[in-house]
Amino acid sequence: MVSEIKRSSYPIGVFDSGVGGLTVLQELNRQLPHESVVYFGDTARLPYGKRTQTEIIEFVQQILVWMQSQQVKMVIMACNTSSALALDALRQEFDFPILGVILPGARAAVKKGRRIGVIATTATVNSEAYVQAISESLAEMQSHAQIWQVACPEFVPLIESNRINDPYTLEVAREYLTPMLAADIDTLVFGCTHYPHLADVFRQILPAHVRFVDPAVSVVRAAAKELEILGLRHTDPRSAISRDLTKFYVSGDPEQFAQISSRWLNKMPTVEKVVLSPVELLS
């Protein structure tokens, strides 16, 4: 019992290729306000969407080994590409629960609409992970829906370059969303945690009736349930643990990440650089 009480005060690990995972962090702060967080952005190697599965597995394995050294009690892969290409391969290697964003997002989508559009990185689209997860969720519900996917490789670099309000970004978004307009979708899944940052841009293009699905909301809800089941949820309001003690780490330029992330954090965070160690790859 003592060890479980102590473990409940351990942080939750969250990682992404860059600032996209901040959407998950914001949900953690909202839904689980007494939890501390270790956030890692693999900014030296973004975007992940153009990487091979072998590369993604290698990167994620390195991150998870580092997270383990930080004594995390759970890790959320706040990256759809990692969730699609590495989650199943690595989940059993570690003694803490690892949650991906795809299945929670898929389940949320099938509750909202029957003409579902998915925008994601090229790697996530090619993996067919959302199509499979949405189809499985529909089968569980004994329901039916149509699914359309569009790869949006330019979005992550534009967001990471702080060009959300650039006219070019709106132009790119119009091009990517044209097939969704033609398909008359009623639901749009943000198949990359970066994409909620562009929600206002998408609203300028899509009809008002199209509902957005941000998997960050659903994965944090799933994390809360998992922590509850494991007896690891931290609920003591007297603790000093709070969102202000979230620790930020990156593999690239800390100052650049701090500048970009301050837009959503409403403050300038302290960010440290981490050099990840190579690990033995899966055989």
DRENPA-3360 file (N, C-alpha, C; in nm, 2 decimals, always signed):
BEGIN
1 = MVSEIKRS = +0.08/-0.12/+0.00/+0.00/+0.00/+0.00/+0.09/+0.13/+0.00 ~ +0.19/+0.12/+0.08/+0.28/+0.24/+0.09/+0.34/+0.27/-0.05 ~ +0.39/+0.16/-0.11/+0.46/+0.18/-0.24/+0.36/+0.23/-0.35 ~ +0.23/+0.19/-0.34/+0.13/+0.24/-0.44/+0.10/+0.39/-0.41 ~ +0.09/+0.42/-0.28/+0.07/+0.56/-0.25/+0.18/+0.65/-0.30 ~ +0.31/+0.60/-0.29/+0.42/+0.67/-0.34/+0.41/+0.68/-0.49 ~ +0.38/+0.57/-0.56/+0.38/+0.57/-0.70/+0.27/+0.67/-0.75 ~ +0.16/+0.69/-0.68/+0.06/+0.77/-0.73/+0.11/+0.92/-0.74;
9 = SYPIGVFD = +0.21/+0.95/-0.67/+0.27/+1.09/-0.68/+0.37/+1.10/-0.80 ~ +0.40/+0.99/-0.86/+0.50/+0.99/-0.97/+0.43/+1.07/-1.09 ~ +0.51/+1.12/-1.18/+0.45/+1.20/-1.29/+0.40/+1.11/-1.40 ~ +0.31/+1.17/-1.49/+0.27/+1.11/-1.61/+0.36/+1.16/-1.72 ~ +0.41/+1.07/-1.80/+0.49/+1.11/-1.91/+0.41/+1.13/-2.04 ~ +0.44/+1.24/-2.11/+0.37/+1.28/-2.23/+0.48/+1.31/-2.34 ~ +0.47/+1.25/-2.46/+0.57/+1.29/-2.56/+0.50/+1.30/-2.69 ~ +0.57/+1.39/-2.77/+0.53/+1.41/-2.91/+0.65/+1.45/-2.99;
17 = SGVGGLTV = +0.64/+1.47/-3.12/+0.76/+1.52/-3.19/+0.78/+1.67/-3.17 ~ +0.68/+1.74/-3.12/+0.70/+1.88/-3.09/+0.59/+1.94/-3.00 ~ +0.53/+2.05/-3.04/+0.43/+2.11/-2.96/+0.29/+2.05/-2.97 ~ +0.27/+1.96/-3.06/+0.14/+1.90/-3.08/+0.09/+1.84/-2.95 ~ +0.17/+1.77/-2.87/+0.13/+1.71/-2.75/+0.08/+1.81/-2.64 ~ +0.10/+1.94/-2.66/+0.05/+2.03/-2.57/-0.10/+2.03/-2.56 ~ -0.17/+1.98/-2.67/-0.31/+1.97/-2.66/-0.35/+1.86/-2.56 ~ -0.27/+1.76/-2.55/-0.29/+1.65/-2.45/-0.26/+1.71/-2.31;
25 = LQELNRQL = -0.15/+1.78/-2.30/-0.11/+1.84/-2.17/-0.22/+1.93/-2.12 ~ -0.28/+2.01/-2.21/-0.39/+2.10/-2.16/-0.51/+2.02/-2.11 ~ -0.54/+1.91/-2.17/-0.65/+1.82/-2.12/-0.61/+1.76/-1.99 ~ -0.49/+1.72/-1.97/-0.44/+1.66/-1.85/-0.46/+1.77/-1.74 ~ -0.42/+1.89/-1.76/-0.44/+2.00/-1.67/-0.58/+2.02/-1.63 ~ -0.67/+2.00/-1.73/-0.82/+2.02/-1.71/-0.88/+1.90/-1.64 ~ -0.85/+1.78/-1.68/-0.92/+1.67/-1.63/-0.85/+1.61/-1.50 ~ -0.72/+1.62/-1.49/-0.64/+1.56/-1.38/-0.55/+1.67/-1.32;
33 = PHESVVYF = -0.61/+1.77/-1.26/-0.54/+1.89/-1.22/-0.43/+1.87/-1.11 ~ -0.44/+1.75/-1.04/-0.34/+1.73/-0.93/-0.22/+1.64/-0.98 ~ -0.22/+1.61/-1.11/-0.11/+1.52/-1.16/+0.01/+1.61/-1.21 ~ +0.13/+1.56/-1.18/+0.24/+1.62/-1.24/+0.28/+1.56/-1.37 ~ +0.35/+1.63/-1.46/+0.37/+1.58/-1.60/+0.52/+1.60/-1.64 ~ +0.57/+1.50/-1.70/+0.70/+1.52/-1.77/+0.67/+1.52/-1.92 ~ +0.70/+1.63/-1.99/+0.67/+1.65/-2.13/+0.80/+1.64/-2.21 ~ +0.80/+1.56/-2.31/+0.92/+1.55/-2.40/+0.87/+1.58/-2.54;
41 = GDTARLPY = +0.94/+1.67/-2.61/+0.92/+1.70/-2.75/+1.05/+1.66/-2.83 ~ +1.03/+1.57/-2.92/+1.15/+1.52/-3.00/+1.17/+1.61/-3.12 ~ +1.20/+1.74/-3.09/+1.20/+1.84/-3.19/+1.32/+1.83/-3.28 ~ +1.43/+1.76/-3.24/+1.54/+1.74/-3.33/+1.51/+1.65/-3.45 ~ +1.40/+1.57/-3.43/+1.37/+1.47/-3.54/+1.24/+1.49/-3.60 ~ +1.17/+1.60/-3.57/+1.04/+1.62/-3.63/+1.05/+1.66/-3.78 ~ +0.95/+1.64/-3.86/+0.82/+1.58/-3.83/+0.83/+1.43/-3.84 ~ +0.76/+1.36/-3.76/+0.76/+1.21/-3.76/+0.68/+1.15/-3.88;
49 = GKRTQTEI = +0.59/+1.23/-3.94/+0.50/+1.18/-4.04/+0.57/+1.14/-4.17 ~ +0.70/+1.17/-4.19/+0.77/+1.13/-4.31/+0.87/+1.02/-4.28 ~ +0.87/+0.97/-4.15/+0.96/+0.87/-4.11/+0.91/+0.73/-4.14 ~ +1.00/+0.63/-4.14/+0.96/+0.49/-4.16/+0.92/+0.43/-4.03 ~ +0.85/+0.32/-4.03/+0.81/+0.25/-3.91/+0.93/+0.21/-3.82 ~ +1.04/+0.17/-3.89/+1.16/+0.13/-3.81/+1.22/+0.25/-3.74 ~ +1.22/+0.36/-3.80/+1.27/+0.49/-3.74/+1.18/+0.52/-3.62 ~ +1.05/+0.52/-3.64/+0.96/+0.56/-3.54/+0.98/+0.47/-3.41;
57 = IEFVQQIL = +0.98/+0.34/-3.44/+1.00/+0.25/-3.33/+1.13/+0.27/-3.25 ~ +1.24/+0.30/-3.32/+1.36/+0.33/-3.26/+1.35/+0.46/-3.18 ~ +1.29/+0.57/-3.23/+1.28/+0.69/-3.16/+1.20/+0.67/-3.03 ~ +1.08/+0.61/-3.05/+0.99/+0.59/-2.94/+1.05/+0.50/-2.83 ~ +1.12/+0.40/-2.87/+1.19/+0.31/-2.77/+1.29/+0.40/-2.69 ~ +1.37/+0.48/-2.75/+1.46/+0.57/-2.68/+1.39/+0.66/-2.58 ~ +1.28/+0.72/-2.63/+1.20/+0.81/-2.54/+1.14/+0.74/-2.42 ~ +1.09/+0.62/-2.44/+1.03/+0.54/-2.33/+1.14/+0.50/-2.23;
65 = VWMQSQQV = +1.25/+0.46/-2.28/+1.36/+0.43/-2.18/+1.40/+0.55/-2.10 ~ +1.40/+0.66/-2.16/+1.43/+0.79/-2.09/+1.32/+0.82/-1.99 ~ +1.20/+0.80/-2.04/+1.08/+0.82/-1.95/+1.09/+0.73/-1.83 ~ +1.13/+0.61/-1.85/+1.14/+0.52/-1.74/+1.24/+0.57/-1.63 ~ +1.35/+0.63/-1.68/+1.45/+0.69/-1.59/+1.39/+0.81/-1.51 ~ +1.28/+0.87/-1.56/+1.22/+0.98/-1.49/+1.11/+0.93/-1.39 ~ +1.10/+0.80/-1.37/+1.00/+0.74/-1.28/+0.86/+0.78/-1.31 ~ +0.82/+0.77/-1.44/+0.68/+0.80/-1.47/+0.60/+0.68/-1.43;
73 = KMVIMACN = +0.47/+0.70/-1.40/+0.38/+0.60/-1.37/+0.29/+0.56/-1.49 ~ +0.29/+0.64/-1.59/+0.22/+0.61/-1.71/+0.28/+0.70/-1.82 ~ +0.26/+0.66/-1.95/+0.30/+0.74/-2.06/+0.19/+0.75/-2.16 ~ +0.17/+0.87/-2.20/+0.07/+0.89/-2.31/+0.15/+0.93/-2.44 ~ +0.13/+0.85/-2.54/+0.19/+0.88/-2.67/+0.10/+0.99/-2.73 ~ +0.14/+1.11/-2.71/+0.06/+1.23/-2.76/+0.10/+1.25/-2.91 ~ +0.11/+1.15/-2.98/+0.15/+1.15/-3.12/+0.08/+1.04/-3.20 ~ +0.00/+1.08/-3.29/-0.07/+0.97/-3.37/+0.02/+0.88/-3.45;
81 = TSSALALD = +0.13/+0.94/-3.51/+0.22/+0.86/-3.58/+0.28/+0.75/-3.50 ~ +0.33/+0.79/-3.38/+0.39/+0.69/-3.29/+0.28/+0.59/-3.24 ~ +0.16/+0.64/-3.21/+0.05/+0.55/-3.17/+0.02/+0.44/-3.28 ~ +0.03/+0.49/-3.41/+0.00/+0.40/-3.52/+0.11/+0.30/-3.55 ~ +0.23/+0.34/-3.54/+0.35/+0.26/-3.58/+0.43/+0.19/-3.47 ~ +0.42/+0.24/-3.35/+0.51/+0.18/-3.25/+0.44/+0.13/-3.12 ~ +0.31/+0.17/-3.10/+0.25/+0.13/-2.97/+0.24/-0.02/-2.95 ~ +0.19/-0.09/-3.05/+0.18/-0.24/-3.03/+0.31/-0.31/-3.02;
89 = ALRQEFDF = +0.42/-0.25/-3.09/+0.55/-0.31/-3.09/+0.62/-0.30/-2.95 ~ +0.59/-0.19/-2.88/+0.67/-0.15/-2.76/+0.59/-0.16/-2.63 ~ +0.46/-0.17/-2.64/+0.38/-0.17/-2.51/+0.42/-0.27/-2.41 ~ +0.46/-0.39/-2.45/+0.49/-0.50/-2.36/+0.63/-0.49/-2.30 ~ +0.71/-0.40/-2.35/+0.85/-0.39/-2.30/+0.87/-0.31/-2.17 ~ +0.76/-0.24/-2.13/+0.78/-0.15/-2.01/+0.67/-0.19/-1.91 ~ +0.71/-0.16/-1.78/+0.62/-0.20/-1.67/+0.53/-0.09/-1.63 ~ +0.50/+0.01/-1.71/+0.40/+0.12/-1.69/+0.31/+0.12/-1.80;
97 = PILGVILP = +0.18/+0.15/-1.78/+0.09/+0.16/-1.89/+0.12/+0.27/-1.99 ~ +0.10/+0.23/-2.12/+0.13/+0.32/-2.23/+0.00/+0.34/-2.31 ~ -0.05/+0.46/-2.33/-0.17/+0.49/-2.40/-0.14/+0.56/-2.53 ~ -0.21/+0.52/-2.63/-0.20/+0.59/-2.76/-0.33/+0.67/-2.78 ~ -0.33/+0.75/-2.88/-0.44/+0.85/-2.90/-0.54/+0.80/-3.01 ~ -0.51/+0.69/-3.08/-0.59/+0.66/-3.20/-0.72/+0.59/-3.16 ~ -0.71/+0.49/-3.08/-0.84/+0.42/-3.04/-0.93/+0.51/-2.96 ~ -0.89/+0.59/-2.86/-0.99/+0.68/-2.80/-1.05/+0.78/-2.90;
105 = GARAAVKK = -0.97/+0.82/-2.99/-1.02/+0.92/-3.09/-1.12/+0.85/-3.19 ~ -1.09/+0.73/-3.22/-1.18/+0.66/-3.31/-1.32/+0.63/-3.24 ~ -1.31/+0.59/-3.12/-1.44/+0.57/-3.04/-1.52/+0.70/-3.03 ~ -1.45/+0.81/-3.01/-1.52/+0.93/-3.00/-1.59/+0.97/-3.13 ~ -1.52/+0.94/-3.24/-1.57/+0.98/-3.38/-1.70/+0.90/-3.41 ~ -1.70/+0.77/-3.38/-1.82/+0.70/-3.42/-1.94/+0.73/-3.34 ~ -1.92/+0.80/-3.22/-2.03/+0.85/-3.14/-2.09/+0.98/-3.20 ~ -2.01/+1.04/-3.29/-2.05/+1.18/-3.33/-2.11/+1.18/-3.47;
113 = GRRIGVIA = -2.06/+1.09/-3.56/-2.10/+1.10/-3.70/-2.10/+0.98/-3.78 ~ -2.15/+0.98/-3.90/-2.16/+0.87/-3.99/-2.08/+0.90/-4.12 ~ -2.03/+1.02/-4.14/-1.95/+1.05/-4.26/-1.82/+1.12/-4.20 ~ -1.73/+1.03/-4.17/-1.61/+1.07/-4.09/-1.49/+1.09/-4.17 ~ -1.43/+1.21/-4.16/-1.31/+1.25/-4.22/-1.19/+1.24/-4.12 ~ -1.08/+1.19/-4.17/-0.96/+1.19/-4.08/-0.85/+1.26/-4.15 ~ -0.79/+1.36/-4.09/-0.67/+1.43/-4.14/-0.56/+1.39/-4.05 ~ -0.44/+1.35/-4.11/-0.33/+1.30/-4.03/-0.20/+1.32/-4.11;
121 = TTATVNSE = -0.09/+1.27/-4.05/+0.03/+1.27/-4.12/+0.03/+1.16/-4.23 ~ +0.13/+1.17/-4.32/+0.14/+1.07/-4.42/+0.15/+0.93/-4.36 ~ +0.24/+0.92/-4.26/+0.27/+0.79/-4.20/+0.14/+0.73/-4.14 ~ +0.07/+0.81/-4.07/-0.06/+0.77/-4.00/-0.16/+0.72/-4.10 ~ -0.18/+0.80/-4.21/-0.27/+0.77/-4.31/-0.23/+0.64/-4.38 ~ -0.11/+0.62/-4.41/-0.06/+0.50/-4.48/-0.07/+0.38/-4.39 ~ -0.07/+0.40/-4.26/-0.08/+0.28/-4.17/-0.22/+0.23/-4.16 ~ -0.32/+0.31/-4.21/-0.46/+0.27/-4.20/-0.51/+0.25/-4.06;
129 = AYVQAISE = -0.44/+0.30/-3.96/-0.47/+0.28/-3.82/-0.60/+0.33/-3.78 ~ -0.64/+0.45/-3.83/-0.77/+0.51/-3.80/-0.88/+0.44/-3.86 ~ -0.86/+0.40/-3.99/-0.97/+0.32/-4.06/-1.00/+0.19/-3.98 ~ -0.89/+0.13/-3.94/-0.91/+0.00/-3.87/-0.98/+0.02/-3.73 ~ -0.93/+0.13/-3.66/-0.98/+0.15/-3.53/-1.13/+0.20/-3.53 ~ -1.16/+0.28/-3.63/-1.30/+0.33/-3.65/-1.39/+0.21/-3.69 ~ -1.34/+0.13/-3.78/-1.42/+0.01/-3.82/-1.44/-0.09/-3.71 ~ -1.34/-0.11/-3.62/-1.36/-0.19/-3.51/-1.46/-0.13/-3.41;
137 = SLAEMQSH = -1.46/+0.00/-3.39/-1.55/+0.06/-3.30/-1.69/+0.05/-3.35 ~ -1.71/+0.07/-3.49/-1.84/+0.06/-3.55/-1.89/-0.08/-3.53 ~ -1.81/-0.18/-3.55/-1.85/-0.32/-3.53/-1.90/-0.35/-3.39 ~ -1.83/-0.29/-3.29/-1.87/-0.31/-3.15/-2.01/-0.25/-3.13 ~ -2.03/-0.14/-3.20/-2.16/-0.07/-3.18/-2.27/-0.12/-3.28 ~ -2.23/-0.22/-3.36/-2.32/-0.27/-3.47/-2.38/-0.15/-3.55 ~ -2.28/-0.07/-3.59/-2.32/+0.05/-3.66/-2.24/+0.06/-3.79 ~ -2.27/+0.16/-3.87/-2.20/+0.18/-4.00/-2.17/+0.33/-4.02;
145 = AQIWQVAC = -2.06/+0.35/-4.09/-2.01/+0.48/-4.13/-1.92/+0.48/-4.25 ~ -1.91/+0.59/-4.32/-1.81/+0.60/-4.42/-1.69/+0.68/-4.37 ~ -1.57/+0.65/-4.42/-1.45/+0.71/-4.37/-1.37/+0.76/-4.49 ~ -1.32/+0.88/-4.48/-1.23/+0.94/-4.57/-1.10/+0.99/-4.50 ~ -0.99/+0.97/-4.56/-0.86/+1.01/-4.50/-0.79/+1.11/-4.60 ~ -0.72/+1.20/-4.54/-0.63/+1.29/-4.62/-0.50/+1.31/-4.54 ~ -0.39/+1.29/-4.61/-0.26/+1.32/-4.55/-0.23/+1.46/-4.56 ~ -0.18/+1.52/-4.45/-0.15/+1.67/-4.45/-0.01/+1.70/-4.40;
153 = PEFVPLIE = +0.09/+1.66/-4.49/+0.23/+1.67/-4.44/+0.28/+1.81/-4.41 ~ +0.22/+1.91/-4.46/+0.27/+2.05/-4.44/+0.22/+2.11/-4.30 ~ +0.12/+2.05/-4.24/+0.07/+2.12/-4.12/+0.17/+2.12/-4.01 ~ +0.23/+2.01/-3.98/+0.32/+2.01/-3.86/+0.44/+2.11/-3.88 ~ +0.51/+2.11/-3.99/+0.61/+2.21/-4.01/+0.56/+2.36/-3.99 ~ +0.44/+2.38/-4.04/+0.39/+2.52/-4.03/+0.36/+2.55/-3.89 ~ +0.30/+2.46/-3.81/+0.27/+2.49/-3.67/+0.40/+2.51/-3.59 ~ +0.49/+2.42/-3.62/+0.62/+2.43/-3.55/+0.70/+2.55/-3.58;
161 = SNRINDPY = +0.67/+2.61/-3.70/+0.73/+2.74/-3.74/+0.65/+2.86/-3.70 ~ +0.55/+2.83/-3.62/+0.46/+2.94/-3.56/+0.39/+3.02/-3.68 ~ +0.35/+2.95/-3.78/+0.28/+3.01/-3.89/+0.13/+2.98/-3.90 ~ +0.07/+2.97/-3.79/-0.07/+2.93/-3.79/-0.16/+3.04/-3.86 ~ -0.13/+3.16/-3.83/-0.21/+3.27/-3.89/-0.16/+3.32/-4.02 ~ -0.06/+3.25/-4.08/-0.01/+3.29/-4.21/-0.11/+3.26/-4.32 ~ -0.13/+3.35/-4.41/-0.23/+3.32/-4.52/-0.20/+3.19/-4.60 ~ -0.07/+3.16/-4.61/-0.03/+3.04/-4.68/-0.09/+2.91/-4.61;
169 = TLEVAREY = -0.09/+2.92/-4.47/-0.15/+2.80/-4.40/-0.30/+2.78/-4.43 ~ -0.37/+2.89/-4.44/-0.51/+2.88/-4.48/-0.53/+2.83/-4.62 ~ -0.44/+2.87/-4.71/-0.44/+2.81/-4.85/-0.41/+2.66/-4.85 ~ -0.31/+2.62/-4.77/-0.28/+2.48/-4.76/-0.40/+2.40/-4.70 ~ -0.46/+2.45/-4.60/-0.57/+2.39/-4.54/-0.69/+2.37/-4.63 ~ -0.71/+2.48/-4.71/-0.82/+2.47/-4.81/-0.80/+2.35/-4.91 ~ -0.67/+2.34/-4.95/-0.64/+2.23/-5.05/-0.66/+2.09/-4.98 ~ -0.61/+2.08/-4.86/-0.62/+1.95/-4.79/-0.77/+1.91/-4.76;
177 = LTPMLAAD = -0.85/+2.01/-4.73/-0.99/+1.99/-4.69/-1.09/+1.98/-4.80 ~ -1.04/+2.01/-4.92/-1.13/+2.01/-5.04/-1.20/+1.87/-5.06 ~ -1.12/+1.76/-5.05/-1.19/+1.63/-5.06/-1.29/+1.60/-4.95 ~ -1.27/+1.66/-4.83/-1.36/+1.64/-4.72/-1.49/+1.72/-4.75 ~ -1.48/+1.83/-4.81/-1.60/+1.91/-4.85/-1.67/+1.84/-4.96 ~ -1.60/+1.78/-5.05/-1.66/+1.70/-5.16/-1.74/+1.58/-5.10 ~ -1.68/+1.52/-5.00/-1.74/+1.40/-4.94/-1.86/+1.44/-4.84 ~ -1.88/+1.56/-4.82/-1.98/+1.61/-4.73/-1.97/+1.54/-4.59;
185 = IDTLVFGC = -1.85/+1.55/-4.53/-1.84/+1.49/-4.40/-1.92/+1.56/-4.29 ~ -1.95/+1.49/-4.19/-2.02/+1.55/-4.08/-1.93/+1.55/-3.95 ~ -1.82/+1.48/-3.96/-1.72/+1.47/-3.85/-1.58/+1.48/-3.90 ~ -1.49/+1.55/-3.83/-1.35/+1.56/-3.87/-1.27/+1.52/-3.75 ~ -1.19/+1.42/-3.77/-1.10/+1.37/-3.66/-0.96/+1.43/-3.68 ~ -0.91/+1.50/-3.58/-0.77/+1.55/-3.58/-0.68/+1.43/-3.56 ~ -0.63/+1.38/-3.66/-0.54/+1.26/-3.65/-0.40/+1.29/-3.63 ~ -0.37/+1.40/-3.57/-0.24/+1.45/-3.53/-0.26/+1.55/-3.42;
193 = THYPHLAD = -0.19/+1.53/-3.31/-0.21/+1.62/-3.19/-0.18/+1.76/-3.22 ~ -0.10/+1.79/-3.33/-0.08/+1.93/-3.36/-0.20/+2.00/-3.42 ~ -0.29/+1.92/-3.48/-0.40/+1.98/-3.56/-0.50/+2.07/-3.48 ~ -0.53/+2.04/-3.35/-0.62/+2.13/-3.28/-0.57/+2.27/-3.28 ~ -0.44/+2.29/-3.29/-0.39/+2.43/-3.30/-0.44/+2.50/-3.42 ~ -0.49/+2.43/-3.52/-0.54/+2.49/-3.64/-0.70/+2.49/-3.65 ~ -0.76/+2.46/-3.54/-0.91/+2.45/-3.54/-0.98/+2.57/-3.59 ~ -0.93/+2.69/-3.56/-0.99/+2.81/-3.61/-0.97/+2.83/-3.76;
201 = VFRQILPA = -0.86/+2.78/-3.81/-0.84/+2.78/-3.96/-0.94/+2.69/-4.02 ~ -0.96/+2.57/-3.97/-1.05/+2.47/-4.03/-1.19/+2.53/-4.03 ~ -1.23/+2.60/-3.92/-1.36/+2.65/-3.91/-1.39/+2.76/-4.02 ~ -1.29/+2.82/-4.07/-1.31/+2.91/-4.18/-1.34/+2.84/-4.31 ~ -1.32/+2.71/-4.32/-1.33/+2.64/-4.44/-1.45/+2.54/-4.44 ~ -1.47/+2.48/-4.33/-1.58/+2.37/-4.32/-1.71/+2.43/-4.27 ~ -1.82/+2.37/-4.31/-1.95/+2.41/-4.27/-1.96/+2.40/-4.12 ~ -2.05/+2.48/-4.06/-2.07/+2.49/-3.92/-2.11/+2.36/-3.86;
209 = HVRFVDPA = -2.18/+2.27/-3.93/-2.24/+2.15/-3.88/-2.13/+2.04/-3.86 ~ -2.01/+2.06/-3.92/-1.91/+1.96/-3.91/-1.85/+1.96/-3.77 ~ -1.86/+1.84/-3.70/-1.81/+1.83/-3.56/-1.66/+1.79/-3.56 ~ -1.59/+1.85/-3.47/-1.44/+1.82/-3.46/-1.43/+1.71/-3.35 ~ -1.33/+1.62/-3.37/-1.30/+1.52/-3.27/-1.15/+1.54/-3.24 ~ -1.12/+1.58/-3.12/-0.99/+1.60/-3.07/-0.96/+1.48/-2.98 ~ -0.88/+1.38/-3.03/-0.85/+1.26/-2.95/-0.78/+1.29/-2.81 ~ -0.73/+1.41/-2.80/-0.66/+1.44/-2.67/-0.77/+1.43/-2.55;
217 = VSVVRAAA = -0.89/+1.48/-2.58/-0.99/+1.47/-2.48/-1.02/+1.33/-2.43 ~ -1.03/+1.24/-2.53/-1.07/+1.10/-2.51/-0.95/+1.02/-2.44 ~ -0.83/+1.05/-2.49/-0.72/+0.97/-2.43/-0.69/+1.01/-2.29 ~ -0.71/+1.13/-2.25/-0.70/+1.17/-2.11/-0.81/+1.11/-2.02 ~ -0.93/+1.11/-2.08/-1.04/+1.04/-2.01/-1.00/+0.89/-1.98 ~ -0.94/+0.83/-2.09/-0.90/+0.69/-2.07/-0.79/+0.68/-1.97 ~ -0.70/+0.77/-1.97/-0.59/+0.77/-1.87/-0.64/+0.78/-1.73 ~ -0.74/+0.87/-1.71/-0.80/+0.89/-1.58/-0.86/+0.76/-1.53;
225 = KELEILGL = -0.93/+0.69/-1.62/-0.99/+0.56/-1.58/-0.88/+0.45/-1.54 ~ -0.78/+0.45/-1.63/-0.67/+0.35/-1.60/-0.60/+0.38/-1.47 ~ -0.57/+0.51/-1.44/-0.51/+0.54/-1.31/-0.60/+0.50/-1.20 ~ -0.73/+0.52/-1.21/-0.82/+0.49/-1.11/-0.82/+0.34/-1.08 ~ -0.82/+0.26/-1.19/-0.82/+0.11/-1.18/-0.70/+0.06/-1.11 ~ -0.58/+0.13/-1.14/-0.45/+0.08/-1.09/-0.43/+0.14/-0.95 ~ -0.51/+0.23/-0.90/-0.49/+0.29/-0.78/-0.38/+0.39/-0.78 ~ -0.35/+0.45/-0.90/-0.24/+0.54/-0.91/-0.28/+0.69/-0.94;
233 = RHTDPRSA = -0.41/+0.72/-0.93/-0.45/+0.86/-0.95/-0.42/+0.94/-0.83 ~ -0.36/+1.06/-0.86/-0.32/+1.15/-0.76/-0.43/+1.25/-0.74 ~ -0.49/+1.26/-0.62/-0.60/+1.34/-0.60/-0.59/+1.44/-0.48 ~ -0.47/+1.44/-0.42/-0.46/+1.52/-0.30/-0.44/+1.67/-0.34 ~ -0.54/+1.76/-0.31/-0.52/+1.90/-0.35/-0.42/+1.97/-0.26 ~ -0.38/+1.91/-0.15/-0.29/+1.98/-0.06/-0.14/+1.97/-0.11 ~ -0.13/+1.88/-0.21/+0.01/+1.86/-0.26/+0.05/+1.98/-0.35 ~ +0.19/+1.99/-0.35/+0.24/+2.10/-0.43/+0.24/+2.07/-0.58;
241 = ISRDLTKF = +0.21/+1.94/-0.61/+0.20/+1.90/-0.75/+0.09/+1.97/-0.83 ~ +0.12/+2.03/-0.93/+0.03/+2.11/-1.01/+0.08/+2.12/-1.15 ~ +0.00/+2.19/-1.24/+0.04/+2.21/-1.38/+0.16/+2.30/-1.38 ~ +0.19/+2.38/-1.28/+0.30/+2.47/-1.28/+0.43/+2.39/-1.26 ~ +0.42/+2.27/-1.22/+0.54/+2.19/-1.20/+0.56/+2.09/-1.32 ~ +0.49/+2.11/-1.43/+0.52/+2.03/-1.55/+0.66/+2.06/-1.59 ~ +0.74/+1.96/-1.62/+0.87/+1.97/-1.66/+0.88/+1.95/-1.81 ~ +0.95/+2.04/-1.88/+0.96/+2.03/-2.03/+1.10/+1.99/-2.07;
249 = YVSGDPEQ = +1.10/+1.90/-2.16/+1.23/+1.86/-2.22/+1.22/+1.84/-2.37 ~ +1.33/+1.87/-2.44/+1.33/+1.85/-2.59/+1.46/+1.79/-2.63 ~ +1.46/+1.74/-2.75/+1.58/+1.69/-2.81/+1.65/+1.79/-2.90 ~ +1.58/+1.90/-2.93/+1.63/+2.00/-3.02/+1.66/+2.13/-2.94 ~ +1.62/+2.24/-3.00/+1.64/+2.38/-2.94/+1.54/+2.41/-2.83 ~ +1.59/+2.42/-2.70/+1.49/+2.45/-2.60/+1.43/+2.59/-2.61 ~ +1.51/+2.69/-2.65/+1.46/+2.82/-2.66/+1.35/+2.83/-2.77 ~ +1.37/+2.77/-2.88/+1.27/+2.77/-2.99/+1.14/+2.70/-2.94;
257 = FAQISSRW = +1.15/+2.59/-2.87/+1.03/+2.52/-2.82/+0.96/+2.61/-2.72 ~ +1.03/+2.68/-2.63/+0.98/+2.77/-2.53/+0.90/+2.88/-2.59 ~ +0.96/+2.94/-2.70/+0.89/+3.05/-2.76/+0.76/+3.01/-2.83 ~ +0.76/+2.90/-2.90/+0.64/+2.85/-2.97/+0.54/+2.81/-2.87 ~ +0.58/+2.73/-2.77/+0.48/+2.67/-2.67/+0.42/+2.78/-2.58 ~ +0.49/+2.89/-2.56/+0.43/+2.99/-2.47/+0.30/+3.05/-2.52 ~ +0.27/+3.03/-2.65/+0.15/+3.08/-2.71/+0.03/+3.00/-2.65 ~ +0.05/+2.87/-2.62/-0.06/+2.79/-2.57/-0.05/+2.77/-2.42;
265 = LNKMPTVE = +0.07/+2.79/-2.36/+0.08/+2.78/-2.22/+0.06/+2.91/-2.14 ~ +0.05/+3.02/-2.22/+0.03/+3.15/-2.16/+0.14/+3.19/-2.06 ~ +0.26/+3.13/-2.08/+0.37/+3.17/-2.00/+0.50/+3.11/-2.08 ~ +0.61/+3.16/-2.04/+0.74/+3.11/-2.10/+0.79/+3.00/-2.02 ~ +0.78/+2.87/-2.07/+0.83/+2.76/-1.98/+0.98/+2.75/-1.98 ~ +1.02/+2.68/-1.87/+1.16/+2.65/-1.86/+1.18/+2.51/-1.93 ~ +1.27/+2.51/-2.03/+1.28/+2.39/-2.11/+1.43/+2.34/-2.11 ~ +1.45/+2.21/-2.09/+1.58/+2.15/-2.09/+1.60/+2.06/-2.21;
273 = KVVLSPVE = +1.73/+2.06/-2.26/+1.76/+1.97/-2.37/+1.81/+1.84/-2.31 ~ +1.76/+1.73/-2.38/+1.80/+1.59/-2.34/+1.86/+1.53/-2.47 ~ +1.97/+1.46/-2.45/+2.03/+1.38/-2.55/+1.99/+1.23/-2.52 ~ +1.91/+1.18/-2.61/+1.86/+1.04/-2.59/+1.97/+0.94/-2.62 ~ +1.98/+0.84/-2.54/+2.08/+0.73/-2.56/+2.03/+0.63/-2.66 ~ +2.11/+0.58/-2.75/+2.07/+0.47/-2.83/+2.04/+0.34/-2.75 ~ +1.94/+0.27/-2.79/+1.91/+0.15/-2.72/+1.90/+0.03/-2.82 ~ +1.91/-0.09/-2.77/+1.91/-0.21/-2.86/+1.77/-0.22/-2.92;
281 = LLS = +1.77/-0.23/-3.05/+1.64/-0.23/-3.12/+1.58/-0.37/-3.11 ~ +1.45/-0.37/-3.13/+1.38/-0.50/-3.12/+1.43/-0.59/-3.23 ~ +1.44/-0.72/-3.20/+1.49/-0.81/-3.30/+1.37/-0.85/-3.39;
% end
